[in-house]
Amino acid sequence: VAEYVDDIYQFYWTAEALNPALGYYLSTQTKVSPVTRGILINWLIEVHSKFDLMHETLYLTMNLLDRYLSQVPVQKNEMQLIGLTALLLASKYEDYWHPRIKDLISISAETYTREQILGMERIMLKQLKFRLNEATPYVFMLRFLKAAQSNKKLQQLSFYLIELCLVEYEALKFKPSLLCASAIYVARCTLHMTPVWTALLNSHTHYNVSQMKDCSDMILKFHKAAKTGKLRVTYD
């Protein structure tokens, strides 16, 4: 696999460049707000943890959810169904196993039927044109942390910060690669690492410190708010 790493990441860079940022898509939704989205994502993070799924699955779940919501007007009572279906699709694509539909029904307190979940699975796949191999923050984070020659503290804090971004709608105005680079930059600053940004990181992330300023400021704001906010993340 190592010999194909550069080609794989070139695919992700190209995919990211071709996909528009989703930062303002909720303006087209009349029944869904940033708060509603945040509550759903917090719940999905808990469900993901309960099923002990891989980290890749969580990030793809959010990607599928936001891409679908950016294209299709939905009712508030459909949100949980869409979220569970996104998790099911992501786990089928990324994980060693996927939750059984009866377990998803159970965890939703019997709100949905097997037919509804299977129906939404077909609808989402068709709407998203069966595109599941996407440039999520997770794939960039792995690459950038390697360039950062990270230790466990840097890795944990960087992933904690990027998971904060998953919950917050505001973060969608930035591309996944910029979110990851900025999360690592904020983590390195927080841990008093010197230099805070290296030539190697600049080369691998394609961002310098000035290009990360707005995104880094936003992540710092999320970090401060996380200590008192109702929305929480699970990475540790």
C-alpha positions, 0 to 999 in steps of 0.5 A, spaced: 500 500 500 505 504 501 507 505 494 500 508 492 500 513 498 501 519 494 496 517 488 491 515 494 492 522 497 492 526 490 485 523 489 483 526 496 486 532 494 482 532 487 476 530 490 476 535 495 477 541 490 471 538 486 466 538 492 464 545 494 464 547 501 457 545 505 457 551 510 451 554 508 446 549 506 442 549 512 439 556 509 435 551 504 432 547 510 426 550 513 425 545 518 432 543 520 437 548 524 444 548 526 442 546 533 438 540 531 444 538 526 448 538 532 444 534 537 443 529 532 450 528 531 452 528 538 447 522 538 450 519 532 457 519 536 454 516 542 451 510 537 457 510 533 461 509 540 456 504 543 457 499 536 464 500 537 465 502 530 472 505 527 473 512 527 473 512 519 466 510 520 464 516 524 467 521 519 464 518 513 457 518 517 457 525 517 460 526 510 454 522 508 449 526 512 451 533 510 451 531 503 444 529 503 441 534 507 445 539 502 441 536 497 434 534 499 429 538 504 427 534 510 422 534 516 425 534 523 422 527 524 426 524 519 433 527 521 434 521 526 432 516 520 437 519 515 442 519 521 442 512 522 442 510 515 448 514 514 451 510 519 449 504 516 452 506 509 458 508 512 459 502 517 458 498 510 463 501 507 469 503 512 468 497 517 469 490 519 462 489 520 456 493 520 450 494 525 444 489 524 438 493 522 434 490 528 439 494 533 438 500 529 431 500 530 432 498 537 437 504 539 432 509 535 426 506 541 422 503 535 421 509 532 422 506 525 421 500 521 426 495 517 422 497 511 423 505 512 431 504 514 432 500 507 428 505 503 432 511 506 438 507 504 436 506 497 434 513 497 440 516 500 445 512 495 441 514 489 441 521 491 449 521 493 450 517 486 453 512 490 459 516 492 462 513 498 469 514 497 470 521 500 475 526 502 473 526 510 477 530 515 479 523 518 484 521 511 487 528 512 488 527 519 492 521 518 497 524 513 498 530 517 499 527 523 505 523 520 508 529 517 507 532 524 511 526 527 506 526 532 506 523 539 500 521 543 498 527 546 498 531 539 494 525 536 489 525 542 488 533 542 488 534 534 483 528 534 479 531 540 479 538 536 477 535 529 471 532 533 469 538 536 468 541 528 464 535 526 458 537 531 459 545 529 455 547 523 460 553 522 466 548 521 463 546 514 465 553 511 472 550 511 475 544 507 476 538 511 484 539 509 484 546 512 480 543 518 485 538 520 491 542 519 488 548 523 486 543 529 494 540 529 496 547 529 492 549 535 494 543 538 501 544 537 500 551 540 496 548 546 502 543 547 507 549 547 511 545 541 516 548 537 516 550 532 509 550 532 509 549 524 514 546 520 516 546 513 514 539 513 507 540 515 507 546 510 509 542 505 504 536 506 498 540 508 499 545 503 497 551 508 501 556 512 500 559 518 496 565 515 492 561 511 490 557 517 488 563 522 480 564 521 479 556 522 484 556 528 480 562 531 474 558 530 477 551 533 479 555 539 472 558 540 469 551 540 475 548 545 473 554 550 465 553 549 466 545 549 467 546 557 461 549 558 456 547 552 451 542 552 454 538 546 460 534 547 464 529 543 467 522 545 474 522 543 479 521 548 
